[in-house]
Amino acid sequence: MNYVNKETEYKLVTNANKAIEKTDVNYFKLKYCHCSSGEDRWSYPLFRVANREAMNKVATALLNAGIACNTDVYIDEDGDDSRGRPMLRYVYSVEMRDVICEPRLNLYTN
């Protein structure tokens, strides 16, 4: 895996935050998605946003700042309403592509 070091990660995330703050998006939250495959473990930064419009604005701001990104919409079934129909919850996020971080904490060591 081609991990970025902590200094590079910090610069990329800081530049991304500055680019997003210039937009009129009033809610975005930096999160890290943690992944594993066999013995490999890694994480990558993503920004959670409130809706599709905000997702598109954040992605455009990142692309204009020279930061490669992907958009993602996760649809979650969140139970049933009073008529038995499924309630769907949409989770919008923008992933910073090519920023793969080393795991911060290895919970699987002895």
Secondary structure as UniProt FT lines:
FT   HELIX           6..21
FT   STRAND          28..37
FT   TURN            38..39
FT   STRAND          40..49
FT   HELIX           52..64
FT   TURN            65..66
FT   STRAND          69..80
FT   TURN            82..83
FT   STRAND          86..96
FT   TURN            97..98
FT   TURN            107..108
//
